[in-house]
Amino acid sequence: MINQEELYIIVFESTHHAIAGEKIFKESNYKFDVIPTPREITHSCGLSIRFHKDKLNDVKMKMAEGNILIKGIYEIQKIDKDKIIHQVG
C-alpha cells in the first residue's frame, strides 16, 4: 500500500516575517501549522507555515497585502519515504 501526503508550505525571508505571517493566518482564521523549514528547501529561516492547498490564492494575496517577504510557496508530495518538492509561488 502506498502512503501519499500532499502539503503546502510558505517559506519566509526571516523569522520576523514568519511571525508576522502567522499573525495574518490567525486573523484570517485559516487552519495552519508552524513547522521547521524542510532542509531540502533552505537552510536560512527555520520557520515555515503549512496550510491547505485550497487557500493558496488567498495566502498569496494576504502575504502581499501585509508586505510579508517570502522566499516561496512550495508543494511537497510525500510518497512513502520519498519527497517531491515543487515551488508554486
HTML snippet that shows the backbone in 3Dmol.js (N, CA, C, O; Angstrom):
<script src="https://3Dmol.org/build/3Dmol-min.js"></script>
<div id="view" style="width:600px;height:400px;position:relative"></div>
<script>
const pdb = `
ATOM      1  N   MET A   1       0.840  -1.185   0.000  1.00  0.00           N
ATOM      2  CA  MET A   1       0.000   0.000   0.000  1.00  0.00           C
ATOM      3  C   MET A   1       0.882   1.245   0.000  1.00  0.00           C
ATOM      4  O   MET A   1       1.824   1.347   0.785  1.00  0.00           O
ATOM      5  N   ILE A   2       0.570   2.187  -0.883  1.00  0.00           N
ATOM      6  CA  ILE A   2       1.348   3.421  -0.991  1.00  0.00           C
ATOM      7  C   ILE A   2       0.766   4.463  -0.046  1.00  0.00           C
ATOM      8  O   ILE A   2      -0.439   4.711  -0.040  1.00  0.00           O
ATOM      9  N   ASN A   3       1.642   5.067   0.751  1.00  0.00           N
ATOM     10  CA  ASN A   3       1.254   6.134   1.660  1.00  0.00           C
ATOM     11  C   ASN A   3       1.594   7.459   0.990  1.00  0.00           C
ATOM     12  O   ASN A   3       2.766   7.742   0.743  1.00  0.00           O
ATOM     13  N   GLN A   4       0.574   8.282   0.689  1.00  0.00           N
ATOM     14  CA  GLN A   4       0.811   9.536  -0.020  1.00  0.00           C
ATOM     15  C   GLN A   4       0.207  10.698   0.763  1.00  0.00           C
ATOM     16  O   GLN A   4      -0.892  10.595   1.307  1.00  0.00           O
ATOM     17  N   GLU A   5       0.950  11.809   0.808  1.00  0.00           N
ATOM     18  CA  GLU A   5       0.513  13.003   1.519  1.00  0.00           C
ATOM     19  C   GLU A   5       0.940  14.221   0.710  1.00  0.00           C
ATOM     20  O   GLU A   5       2.014  14.225   0.108  1.00  0.00           O
ATOM     21  N   GLU A   6       0.099  15.257   0.696  1.00  0.00           N
ATOM     22  CA  GLU A   6       0.410  16.481  -0.041  1.00  0.00           C
ATOM     23  C   GLU A   6       0.335  17.662   0.918  1.00  0.00           C
ATOM     24  O   GLU A   6      -0.673  17.853   1.599  1.00  0.00           O
ATOM     25  N   LEU A   7       1.401  18.452   0.971  1.00  0.00           N
ATOM     26  CA  LEU A   7       1.479  19.602   1.865  1.00  0.00           C
ATOM     27  C   LEU A   7       1.782  20.860   1.073  1.00  0.00           C
ATOM     28  O   LEU A   7       2.447  20.806   0.038  1.00  0.00           O
ATOM     29  N   TYR A   8       1.300  21.980   1.552  1.00  0.00           N
ATOM     30  CA  TYR A   8       1.701  23.274   1.007  1.00  0.00           C
ATOM     31  C   TYR A   8       2.335  24.055   2.141  1.00  0.00           C
ATOM     32  O   TYR A   8       1.793  24.127   3.244  1.00  0.00           O
ATOM     33  N   ILE A   9       3.497  24.644   1.857  1.00  0.00           N
ATOM     34  CA  ILE A   9       4.150  25.449   2.881  1.00  0.00           C
ATOM     35  C   ILE A   9       4.614  26.768   2.278  1.00  0.00           C
ATOM     36  O   ILE A   9       4.905  26.871   1.086  1.00  0.00           O
ATOM     37  N   ILE A  10       4.670  27.764   3.142  1.00  0.00           N
ATOM     38  CA  ILE A  10       5.186  29.065   2.763  1.00  0.00           C
ATOM     39  C   ILE A  10       6.477  29.276   3.549  1.00  0.00           C
ATOM     40  O   ILE A  10       6.516  29.095   4.766  1.00  0.00           O
ATOM     41  N   VAL A  11       7.525  29.661   2.838  1.00  0.00           N
ATOM     42  CA  VAL A  11       8.845  29.871   3.430  1.00  0.00           C
ATOM     43  C   VAL A  11       9.116  31.374   3.423  1.00  0.00           C
ATOM     44  O   VAL A  11       8.919  32.045   2.410  1.00  0.00           O
ATOM     45  N   PHE A  12       9.563  31.886   4.550  1.00  0.00           N
ATOM     46  CA  PHE A  12       9.734  33.323   4.727  1.00  0.00           C
ATOM     47  C   PHE A  12      11.190  33.750   4.618  1.00  0.00           C
ATOM     48  O   PHE A  12      12.105  32.937   4.750  1.00  0.00           O
ATOM     49  N   GLU A  13      11.387  35.044   4.375  1.00  0.00           N
ATOM     50  CA  GLU A  13      12.731  35.620   4.284  1.00  0.00           C
ATOM     51  C   GLU A  13      13.426  35.657   5.639  1.00  0.00           C
ATOM     52  O   GLU A  13      14.654  35.600   5.710  1.00  0.00           O
ATOM     53  N   SER A  14      12.641  35.752   6.723  1.00  0.00           N
ATOM     54  CA  SER A  14      13.234  35.838   8.060  1.00  0.00           C
ATOM     55  C   SER A  14      12.227  35.340   9.088  1.00  0.00           C
ATOM     56  O   SER A  14      11.045  35.173   8.787  1.00  0.00           O
ATOM     57  N   THR A  15      12.703  35.106  10.293  1.00  0.00           N
ATOM     58  CA  THR A  15      11.821  34.704  11.386  1.00  0.00           C
ATOM     59  C   THR A  15      10.813  35.808  11.679  1.00  0.00           C
ATOM     60  O   THR A  15       9.657  35.525  11.993  1.00  0.00           O
ATOM     61  N   HIS A  16      11.242  37.062  11.581  1.00  0.00           N
ATOM     62  CA  HIS A  16      10.340  38.205  11.791  1.00  0.00           C
ATOM     63  C   HIS A  16       9.142  38.117  10.840  1.00  0.00           C
ATOM     64  O   HIS A  16       8.001  38.298  11.264  1.00  0.00           O
ATOM     65  N   HIS A  17       9.396  37.842   9.574  1.00  0.00           N
ATOM     66  CA  HIS A  17       8.313  37.731   8.595  1.00  0.00           C
ATOM     67  C   HIS A  17       7.466  36.481   8.849  1.00  0.00           C
ATOM     68  O   HIS A  17       6.260  36.498   8.603  1.00  0.00           O
ATOM     69  N   ALA A  18       8.070  35.415   9.331  1.00  0.00           N
ATOM     70  CA  ALA A  18       7.307  34.205   9.664  1.00  0.00           C
ATOM     71  C   ALA A  18       6.316  34.494  10.788  1.00  0.00           C
ATOM     72  O   ALA A  18       5.174  34.038  10.740  1.00  0.00           O
ATOM     73  N   ILE A  19       6.745  35.247  11.795  1.00  0.00           N
ATOM     74  CA  ILE A  19       5.862  35.599  12.910  1.00  0.00           C
ATOM     75  C   ILE A  19       4.737  36.512  12.430  1.00  0.00           C
ATOM     76  O   ILE A  19       3.586  36.347  12.832  1.00  0.00           O
ATOM     77  N   ALA A  20       5.072  37.479  11.567  1.00  0.00           N
ATOM     78  CA  ALA A  20       4.048  38.364  11.004  1.00  0.00           C
ATOM     79  C   ALA A  20       3.071  37.567  10.137  1.00  0.00           C
ATOM     80  O   ALA A  20       1.868  37.825  10.159  1.00  0.00           O
ATOM     81  N   GLY A  21       3.583  36.607   9.380  1.00  0.00           N
ATOM     82  CA  GLY A  21       2.726  35.745   8.568  1.00  0.00           C
ATOM     83  C   GLY A  21       1.794  34.909   9.427  1.00  0.00           C
ATOM     84  O   GLY A  21       0.622  34.733   9.095  1.00  0.00           O
ATOM     85  N   GLU A  22       2.315  34.395  10.530  1.00  0.00           N
ATOM     86  CA  GLU A  22       1.492  33.614  11.457  1.00  0.00           C
ATOM     87  C   GLU A  22       0.338  34.465  11.985  1.00  0.00           C
ATOM     88  O   GLU A  22      -0.786  33.979  12.113  1.00  0.00           O
ATOM     89  N   LYS A  23       0.611  35.714  12.286  1.00  0.00           N
ATOM     90  CA  LYS A  23      -0.432  36.625  12.776  1.00  0.00           C
ATOM     91  C   LYS A  23      -1.540  36.780  11.730  1.00  0.00           C
ATOM     92  O   LYS A  23      -2.723  36.763  12.071  1.00  0.00           O
ATOM     93  N   ILE A  24      -1.159  36.930  10.467  1.00  0.00           N
ATOM     94  CA  ILE A  24      -2.149  37.061   9.394  1.00  0.00           C
ATOM     95  C   ILE A  24      -2.983  35.785   9.274  1.00  0.00           C
ATOM     96  O   ILE A  24      -4.198  35.860   9.089  1.00  0.00           O
ATOM     97  N   PHE A  25      -2.351  34.624   9.376  1.00  0.00           N
ATOM     98  CA  PHE A  25      -3.089  33.358   9.316  1.00  0.00           C
ATOM     99  C   PHE A  25      -4.106  33.286  10.454  1.00  0.00           C
ATOM    100  O   PHE A  25      -5.249  32.879  10.244  1.00  0.00           O
ATOM    101  N   LYS A  26      -3.690  33.681  11.659  1.00  0.00           N
ATOM    102  CA  LYS A  26      -4.603  33.650  12.807  1.00  0.00           C
ATOM    103  C   LYS A  26      -5.772  34.602  12.598  1.00  0.00           C
ATOM    104  O   LYS A  26      -6.923  34.235  12.833  1.00  0.00           O
ATOM    105  N   GLU A  27      -5.478  35.831  12.154  1.00  0.00           N
ATOM    106  CA  GLU A  27      -6.530  36.826  11.933  1.00  0.00           C
ATOM    107  C   GLU A  27      -7.507  36.390  10.844  1.00  0.00           C
ATOM    108  O   GLU A  27      -8.679  36.765  10.875  1.00  0.00           O
ATOM    109  N   SER A  28      -7.035  35.610   9.894  1.00  0.00           N
ATOM    110  CA  SER A  28      -7.872  35.145   8.785  1.00  0.00           C
ATOM    111  C   SER A  28      -8.606  33.843   9.107  1.00  0.00           C
ATOM    112  O   SER A  28      -9.379  33.339   8.292  1.00  0.00           O
ATOM    113  N   ASN A  29      -8.358  33.305  10.300  1.00  0.00           N
ATOM    114  CA  ASN A  29      -8.971  32.041  10.732  1.00  0.00           C
ATOM    115  C   ASN A  29      -8.658  30.877   9.806  1.00  0.00           C
ATOM    116  O   ASN A  29      -9.484  29.982   9.627  1.00  0.00           O
ATOM    117  N   TYR A  30      -7.461  30.885   9.213  1.00  0.00           N
ATOM    118  CA  TYR A  30      -7.012  29.770   8.387  1.00  0.00           C
ATOM    119  C   TYR A  30      -6.497  28.660   9.290  1.00  0.00           C
ATOM    120  O   TYR A  30      -5.926  28.923  10.349  1.00  0.00           O
ATOM    121  N   LYS A  31      -6.700  27.429   8.870  1.00  0.00           N
ATOM    122  CA  LYS A  31      -6.089  26.298   9.572  1.00  0.00           C
ATOM    123  C   LYS A  31      -4.652  26.204   9.090  1.00  0.00           C
ATOM    124  O   LYS A  31      -4.394  26.197   7.887  1.00  0.00           O
ATOM    125  N   PHE A  32      -3.719  26.132  10.027  1.00  0.00           N
ATOM    126  CA  PHE A  32      -2.306  26.109   9.664  1.00  0.00           C
ATOM    127  C   PHE A  32      -1.487  25.523  10.799  1.00  0.00           C
ATOM    128  O   PHE A  32      -1.966  25.365  11.922  1.00  0.00           O
ATOM    129  N   ASP A  33      -0.238  25.204  10.479  1.00  0.00           N
ATOM    130  CA  ASP A  33       0.739  24.763  11.471  1.00  0.00           C
ATOM    131  C   ASP A  33       2.048  25.472  11.183  1.00  0.00           C
ATOM    132  O   ASP A  33       2.447  25.605  10.026  1.00  0.00           O
ATOM    133  N   VAL A  34       2.716  25.926  12.231  1.00  0.00           N
ATOM    134  CA  VAL A  34       4.078  26.437  12.090  1.00  0.00           C
ATOM    135  C   VAL A  34       4.991  25.224  12.190  1.00  0.00           C
ATOM    136  O   VAL A  34       4.899  24.440  13.135  1.00  0.00           O
ATOM    137  N   ILE A  35       5.872  25.078  11.205  1.00  0.00           N
ATOM    138  CA  ILE A  35       6.742  23.901  11.143  1.00  0.00           C
ATOM    139  C   ILE A  35       8.177  24.331  10.863  1.00  0.00           C
ATOM    140  O   ILE A  35       8.402  25.437  10.372  1.00  0.00           O
ATOM    141  N   PRO A  36       9.140  23.485  11.163  1.00  0.00           N
ATOM    142  CA  PRO A  36      10.518  23.778  10.737  1.00  0.00           C
ATOM    143  C   PRO A  36      10.591  23.732   9.212  1.00  0.00           C
ATOM    144  O   PRO A  36       9.974  22.874   8.580  1.00  0.00           O
ATOM    145  N   THR A  37      11.343  24.652   8.632  1.00  0.00           N
ATOM    146  CA  THR A  37      11.508  24.662   7.179  1.00  0.00           C
ATOM    147  C   THR A  37      12.286  23.418   6.751  1.00  0.00           C
ATOM    148  O   THR A  37      13.365  23.150   7.278  1.00  0.00           O
ATOM    149  N   PRO A  38      11.746  22.665   5.805  1.00  0.00           N
ATOM    150  CA  PRO A  38      12.492  21.492   5.326  1.00  0.00           C
ATOM    151  C   PRO A  38      13.854  21.896   4.769  1.00  0.00           C
ATOM    152  O   PRO A  38      13.954  22.864   4.015  1.00  0.00           O
ATOM    153  N   ARG A  39      14.884  21.174   5.130  1.00  0.00           N
ATOM    154  CA  ARG A  39      16.256  21.496   4.711  1.00  0.00           C
ATOM    155  C   ARG A  39      16.459  21.326   3.212  1.00  0.00           C
ATOM    156  O   ARG A  39      17.415  21.860   2.649  1.00  0.00           O
ATOM    157  N   GLU A  40      15.567  20.588   2.565  1.00  0.00           N
ATOM    158  CA  GLU A  40      15.655  20.459   1.109  1.00  0.00           C
ATOM    159  C   GLU A  40      15.328  21.779   0.414  1.00  0.00           C
ATOM    160  O   GLU A  40      15.659  21.968  -0.757  1.00  0.00           O
ATOM    161  N   ILE A  41      14.676  22.692   1.139  1.00  0.00           N
ATOM    162  CA  ILE A  41      14.274  23.976   0.555  1.00  0.00           C
ATOM    163  C   ILE A  41      15.273  25.067   0.892  1.00  0.00           C
ATOM    164  O   ILE A  41      15.771  25.745  -0.007  1.00  0.00           O
ATOM    165  N   THR A  42      15.577  25.250   2.176  1.00  0.00           N
ATOM    166  CA  THR A  42      16.522  26.302   2.569  1.00  0.00           C
ATOM    167  C   THR A  42      17.104  26.007   3.941  1.00  0.00           C
ATOM    168  O   THR A  42      16.515  25.287   4.748  1.00  0.00           O
ATOM    169  N   HIS A  43      18.256  26.575   4.180  1.00  0.00           N
ATOM    170  CA  HIS A  43      18.906  26.439   5.486  1.00  0.00           C
ATOM    171  C   HIS A  43      18.797  27.725   6.290  1.00  0.00           C
ATOM    172  O   HIS A  43      19.259  27.774   7.430  1.00  0.00           O
ATOM    173  N   SER A  44      18.189  28.781   5.715  1.00  0.00           N
ATOM    174  CA  SER A  44      18.197  30.075   6.399  1.00  0.00           C
ATOM    175  C   SER A  44      17.066  30.182   7.421  1.00  0.00           C
ATOM    176  O   SER A  44      17.264  29.805   8.576  1.00  0.00           O
ATOM    177  N   CYS A  45      15.895  30.678   7.043  1.00  0.00           N
ATOM    178  CA  CYS A  45      14.814  30.857   8.015  1.00  0.00           C
ATOM    179  C   CYS A  45      14.308  29.497   8.468  1.00  0.00           C
ATOM    180  O   CYS A  45      13.957  28.655   7.642  1.00  0.00           O
ATOM    181  N   GLY A  46      14.270  29.281   9.771  1.00  0.00           N
ATOM    182  CA  GLY A  46      13.910  27.989  10.309  1.00  0.00           C
ATOM    183  C   GLY A  46      12.426  27.717  10.432  1.00  0.00           C
ATOM    184  O   GLY A  46      12.035  26.597  10.759  1.00  0.00           O
ATOM    185  N   LEU A  47      11.572  28.732  10.175  1.00  0.00           N
ATOM    186  CA  LEU A  47      10.140  28.551  10.346  1.00  0.00           C
ATOM    187  C   LEU A  47       9.394  28.697   9.029  1.00  0.00           C
ATOM    188  O   LEU A  47       9.687  29.576   8.219  1.00  0.00           O
ATOM    189  N   SER A  48       8.434  27.821   8.839  1.00  0.00           N
ATOM    190  CA  SER A  48       7.531  27.886   7.694  1.00  0.00           C
ATOM    191  C   SER A  48       6.125  27.657   8.214  1.00  0.00           C
ATOM    192  O   SER A  48       5.927  27.261   9.362  1.00  0.00           O
ATOM    193  N   ILE A  49       5.150  27.911   7.351  1.00  0.00           N
ATOM    194  CA  ILE A  49       3.757  27.656   7.711  1.00  0.00           C
ATOM    195  C   ILE A  49       3.175  26.670   6.703  1.00  0.00           C
ATOM    196  O   ILE A  49       3.261  26.862   5.490  1.00  0.00           O
ATOM    197  N   ARG A  50       2.580  25.609   7.245  1.00  0.00           N
ATOM    198  CA  ARG A  50       1.896  24.610   6.419  1.00  0.00           C
ATOM    199  C   ARG A  50       0.412  24.978   6.383  1.00  0.00           C
ATOM    200  O   ARG A  50      -0.175  25.317   7.411  1.00  0.00           O
ATOM    201  N   PHE A  51      -0.187  24.910   5.194  1.00  0.00           N
ATOM    202  CA  PHE A  51      -1.592  25.284   5.057  1.00  0.00           C
ATOM    203  C   PHE A  51      -2.260  24.404   4.006  1.00  0.00           C
ATOM    204  O   PHE A  51      -1.590  23.669   3.280  1.00  0.00           O
ATOM    205  N   HIS A  52      -3.581  24.487   3.935  1.00  0.00           N
ATOM    206  CA  HIS A  52      -4.343  23.681   2.982  1.00  0.00           C
ATOM    207  C   HIS A  52      -4.271  24.306   1.599  1.00  0.00           C
ATOM    208  O   HIS A  52      -4.331  25.528   1.458  1.00  0.00           O
ATOM    209  N   LYS A  53      -4.144  23.473   0.586  1.00  0.00           N
ATOM    210  CA  LYS A  53      -3.953  23.960  -0.784  1.00  0.00           C
ATOM    211  C   LYS A  53      -5.119  24.794  -1.292  1.00  0.00           C
ATOM    212  O   LYS A  53      -4.934  25.607  -2.198  1.00  0.00           O
ATOM    213  N   ASP A  54      -6.310  24.619  -0.739  1.00  0.00           N
ATOM    214  CA  ASP A  54      -7.464  25.418  -1.163  1.00  0.00           C
ATOM    215  C   ASP A  54      -7.280  26.901  -0.857  1.00  0.00           C
ATOM    216  O   ASP A  54      -7.958  27.744  -1.445  1.00  0.00           O
ATOM    217  N   LYS A  55      -6.382  27.220   0.046  1.00  0.00           N
ATOM    218  CA  LYS A  55      -6.144  28.612   0.447  1.00  0.00           C
ATOM    219  C   LYS A  55      -4.977  29.247  -0.301  1.00  0.00           C
ATOM    220  O   LYS A  55      -4.581  30.365   0.028  1.00  0.00           O
ATOM    221  N   LEU A  56      -4.419  28.568  -1.293  1.00  0.00           N
ATOM    222  CA  LEU A  56      -3.204  29.046  -1.962  1.00  0.00           C
ATOM    223  C   LEU A  56      -3.338  30.480  -2.472  1.00  0.00           C
ATOM    224  O   LEU A  56      -2.490  31.316  -2.160  1.00  0.00           O
ATOM    225  N   ASN A  57      -4.371  30.784  -3.242  1.00  0.00           N
ATOM    226  CA  ASN A  57      -4.516  32.136  -3.788  1.00  0.00           C
ATOM    227  C   ASN A  57      -4.758  33.164  -2.694  1.00  0.00           C
ATOM    228  O   ASN A  57      -4.232  34.275  -2.756  1.00  0.00           O
ATOM    229  N   ASP A  58      -5.560  32.797  -1.681  1.00  0.00           N
ATOM    230  CA  ASP A  58      -5.798  33.704  -0.558  1.00  0.00           C
ATOM    231  C   ASP A  58      -4.505  33.997   0.193  1.00  0.00           C
ATOM    232  O   ASP A  58      -4.246  35.140   0.568  1.00  0.00           O
ATOM    233  N   VAL A  59      -3.698  32.971   0.411  1.00  0.00           N
ATOM    234  CA  VAL A  59      -2.435  33.141   1.127  1.00  0.00           C
ATOM    235  C   VAL A  59      -1.513  34.080   0.358  1.00  0.00           C
ATOM    236  O   VAL A  59      -0.911  34.976   0.950  1.00  0.00           O
ATOM    237  N   LYS A  60      -1.395  33.886  -0.948  1.00  0.00           N
ATOM    238  CA  LYS A  60      -0.555  34.776  -1.761  1.00  0.00           C
ATOM    239  C   LYS A  60      -1.010  36.224  -1.626  1.00  0.00           C
ATOM    240  O   LYS A  60      -0.191  37.125  -1.449  1.00  0.00           O
ATOM    241  N   MET A  61      -2.320  36.444  -1.710  1.00  0.00           N
ATOM    242  CA  MET A  61      -2.867  37.794  -1.629  1.00  0.00           C
ATOM    243  C   MET A  61      -2.627  38.411  -0.248  1.00  0.00           C
ATOM    244  O   MET A  61      -2.210  39.565  -0.150  1.00  0.00           O
ATOM    245  N   LYS A  62      -2.885  37.655   0.806  1.00  0.00           N
ATOM    246  CA  LYS A  62      -2.720  38.170   2.172  1.00  0.00           C
ATOM    247  C   LYS A  62      -1.259  38.507   2.475  1.00  0.00           C
ATOM    248  O   LYS A  62      -0.983  39.510   3.133  1.00  0.00           O
ATOM    249  N   MET A  63      -0.328  37.687   2.007  1.00  0.00           N
ATOM    250  CA  MET A  63       1.086  37.970   2.252  1.00  0.00           C
ATOM    251  C   MET A  63       1.510  39.242   1.514  1.00  0.00           C
ATOM    252  O   MET A  63       2.273  40.047   2.049  1.00  0.00           O
ATOM    253  N   ALA A  64       1.020  39.419   0.294  1.00  0.00           N
ATOM    254  CA  ALA A  64       1.345  40.629  -0.474  1.00  0.00           C
ATOM    255  C   ALA A  64       0.744  41.863   0.195  1.00  0.00           C
ATOM    256  O   ALA A  64       1.416  42.886   0.326  1.00  0.00           O
ATOM    257  N   GLU A  65      -0.511  41.771   0.617  1.00  0.00           N
ATOM    258  CA  GLU A  65      -1.170  42.899   1.281  1.00  0.00           C
ATOM    259  C   GLU A  65      -0.470  43.282   2.575  1.00  0.00           C
ATOM    260  O   GLU A  65      -0.390  44.462   2.915  1.00  0.00           O
ATOM    261  N   GLY A  66       0.037  42.289   3.297  1.00  0.00           N
ATOM    262  CA  GLY A  66       0.706  42.538   4.570  1.00  0.00           C
ATOM    263  C   GLY A  66       2.180  42.861   4.431  1.00  0.00           C
ATOM    264  O   GLY A  66       2.879  43.011   5.433  1.00  0.00           O
ATOM    265  N   ASN A  67       2.665  42.971   3.189  1.00  0.00           N
ATOM    266  CA  ASN A  67       4.090  43.231   2.928  1.00  0.00           C
ATOM    267  C   ASN A  67       4.996  42.213   3.620  1.00  0.00           C
ATOM    268  O   ASN A  67       6.060  42.561   4.132  1.00  0.00           O
ATOM    269  N   ILE A  68       4.564  40.964   3.629  1.00  0.00           N
ATOM    270  CA  ILE A  68       5.334  39.876   4.228  1.00  0.00           C
ATOM    271  C   ILE A  68       6.275  39.330   3.161  1.00  0.00           C
ATOM    272  O   ILE A  68       5.831  38.880   2.105  1.00  0.00           O
ATOM    273  N   LEU A  69       7.573  39.372   3.439  1.00  0.00           N
ATOM    274  CA  LEU A  69       8.562  38.882   2.478  1.00  0.00           C
ATOM    275  C   LEU A  69       8.671  37.366   2.578  1.00  0.00           C
ATOM    276  O   LEU A  69       8.947  36.808   3.640  1.00  0.00           O
ATOM    277  N   ILE A  70       8.445  36.719   1.438  1.00  0.00           N
ATOM    278  CA  ILE A  70       8.537  35.261   1.408  1.00  0.00           C
ATOM    279  C   ILE A  70       9.605  34.834   0.408  1.00  0.00           C
ATOM    280  O   ILE A  70       9.895  35.532  -0.564  1.00  0.00           O
ATOM    281  N   LYS A  71      10.176  33.672   0.678  1.00  0.00           N
ATOM    282  CA  LYS A  71      11.124  33.073  -0.272  1.00  0.00           C
ATOM    283  C   LYS A  71      10.384  32.254  -1.307  1.00  0.00           C
ATOM    284  O   LYS A  71      10.849  32.107  -2.437  1.00  0.00           O
ATOM    285  N   GLY A  72       9.243  31.724  -0.929  1.00  0.00           N
ATOM    286  CA  GLY A  72       8.478  30.932  -1.870  1.00  0.00           C
ATOM    287  C   GLY A  72       7.380  30.139  -1.192  1.00  0.00           C
ATOM    288  O   GLY A  72       7.332  30.007   0.031  1.00  0.00           O
ATOM    289  N   ILE A  73       6.509  29.622  -2.024  1.00  0.00           N
ATOM    290  CA  ILE A  73       5.455  28.718  -1.583  1.00  0.00           C
ATOM    291  C   ILE A  73       5.698  27.398  -2.308  1.00  0.00           C
ATOM    292  O   ILE A  73       5.930  27.374  -3.517  1.00  0.00           O
ATOM    293  N   TYR A  74       5.641  26.313  -1.561  1.00  0.00           N
ATOM    294  CA  TYR A  74       6.022  25.009  -2.096  1.00  0.00           C
ATOM    295  C   TYR A  74       4.937  23.974  -1.863  1.00  0.00           C
ATOM    296  O   TYR A  74       4.239  23.982  -0.848  1.00  0.00           O
ATOM    297  N   GLU A  75       4.820  23.081  -2.838  1.00  0.00           N
ATOM    298  CA  GLU A  75       4.008  21.881  -2.695  1.00  0.00           C
ATOM    299  C   GLU A  75       4.982  20.744  -2.406  1.00  0.00           C
ATOM    300  O   GLU A  75       5.958  20.547  -3.129  1.00  0.00           O
ATOM    301  N   ILE A  76       4.706  20.009  -1.353  1.00  0.00           N
ATOM    302  CA  ILE A  76       5.544  18.863  -1.005  1.00  0.00           C
ATOM    303  C   ILE A  76       4.668  17.619  -1.061  1.00  0.00           C
ATOM    304  O   ILE A  76       3.680  17.507  -0.335  1.00  0.00           O
ATOM    305  N   GLN A  77       5.038  16.701  -1.920  1.00  0.00           N
ATOM    306  CA  GLN A  77       4.343  15.423  -2.005  1.00  0.00           C
ATOM    307  C   GLN A  77       5.219  14.379  -1.333  1.00  0.00           C
ATOM    308  O   GLN A  77       6.384  14.197  -1.685  1.00  0.00           O
ATOM    309  N   LYS A  78       4.635  13.707  -0.367  1.00  0.00           N
ATOM    310  CA  LYS A  78       5.329  12.607   0.294  1.00  0.00           C
ATOM    311  C   LYS A  78       4.700  11.313  -0.200  1.00  0.00           C
ATOM    312  O   LYS A  78       3.511  11.061  -0.001  1.00  0.00           O
ATOM    313  N   ILE A  79       5.519  10.510  -0.842  1.00  0.00           N
ATOM    314  CA  ILE A  79       5.070   9.207  -1.324  1.00  0.00           C
ATOM    315  C   ILE A  79       5.979   8.173  -0.680  1.00  0.00           C
ATOM    316  O   ILE A  79       7.161   8.063  -1.005  1.00  0.00           O
ATOM    317  N   ASP A  80       5.393   7.420   0.240  1.00  0.00           N
ATOM    318  CA  ASP A  80       6.163   6.521   1.092  1.00  0.00           C
ATOM    319  C   ASP A  80       7.279   7.314   1.767  1.00  0.00           C
ATOM    320  O   ASP A  80       6.988   8.213   2.555  1.00  0.00           O
ATOM    321  N   LYS A  81       8.543   7.012   1.485  1.00  0.00           N
ATOM    322  CA  LYS A  81       9.648   7.720   2.144  1.00  0.00           C
ATOM    323  C   LYS A  81      10.259   8.803   1.261  1.00  0.00           C
ATOM    324  O   LYS A  81      11.215   9.462   1.671  1.00  0.00           O
ATOM    325  N   ASP A  82       9.725   8.997   0.061  1.00  0.00           N
ATOM    326  CA  ASP A  82      10.263   9.989  -0.873  1.00  0.00           C
ATOM    327  C   ASP A  82       9.508  11.304  -0.768  1.00  0.00           C
ATOM    328  O   ASP A  82       8.313  11.330  -0.473  1.00  0.00           O
ATOM    329  N   LYS A  83      10.239  12.417  -1.017  1.00  0.00           N
ATOM    330  CA  LYS A  83       9.636  13.744  -1.069  1.00  0.00           C
ATOM    331  C   LYS A  83       9.859  14.326  -2.451  1.00  0.00           C
ATOM    332  O   LYS A  83      10.965  14.272  -2.989  1.00  0.00           O
ATOM    333  N   ILE A  84       8.794  14.886  -3.023  1.00  0.00           N
ATOM    334  CA  ILE A  84       8.891  15.619  -4.281  1.00  0.00           C
ATOM    335  C   ILE A  84       8.466  17.045  -3.971  1.00  0.00           C
ATOM    336  O   ILE A  84       7.353  17.278  -3.500  1.00  0.00           O
ATOM    337  N   ILE A  85       9.359  18.007  -4.238  1.00  0.00           N
ATOM    338  CA  ILE A  85       9.111  19.401  -3.881  1.00  0.00           C
ATOM    339  C   ILE A  85       9.035  20.244  -5.142  1.00  0.00           C
ATOM    340  O   ILE A  85       9.920  20.192  -5.996  1.00  0.00           O
ATOM    341  N   HIS A  86       7.951  21.032  -5.246  1.00  0.00           N
ATOM    342  CA  HIS A  86       7.761  21.944  -6.375  1.00  0.00           C
ATOM    343  C   HIS A  86       7.473  23.336  -5.831  1.00  0.00           C
ATOM    344  O   HIS A  86       6.652  23.491  -4.926  1.00  0.00           O
ATOM    345  N   GLN A  87       8.138  24.344  -6.370  1.00  0.00           N
ATOM    346  CA  GLN A  87       7.799  25.713  -5.999  1.00  0.00           C
ATOM    347  C   GLN A  87       6.574  26.125  -6.803  1.00  0.00           C
ATOM    348  O   GLN A  87       6.553  25.984  -8.025  1.00  0.00           O
ATOM    349  N   VAL A  88       5.551  26.636  -6.115  1.00  0.00           N
ATOM    350  CA  VAL A  88       4.301  27.027  -6.771  1.00  0.00           C
ATOM    351  C   VAL A  88       4.018  28.520  -6.635  1.00  0.00           C
ATOM    352  O   VAL A  88       3.016  29.011  -7.155  1.00  0.00           O
ATOM    353  N   GLY A  89       4.864  29.219  -5.964  1.00  0.00           N
ATOM    354  CA  GLY A  89       4.654  30.658  -5.804  1.00  0.00           C
ATOM    355  C   GLY A  89       5.835  31.323  -5.181  1.00  0.00           C
ATOM    356  O   GLY A  89       5.823  32.536  -4.975  1.00  0.00           O
TER     357      GLY A  89
END
`;
const viewer = $3Dmol.createViewer("view");
viewer.addModel(pdb, "pdb");
viewer.setStyle({}, {cartoon: {color: "spectrum"}});
viewer.zoomTo();
viewer.render();
</script>
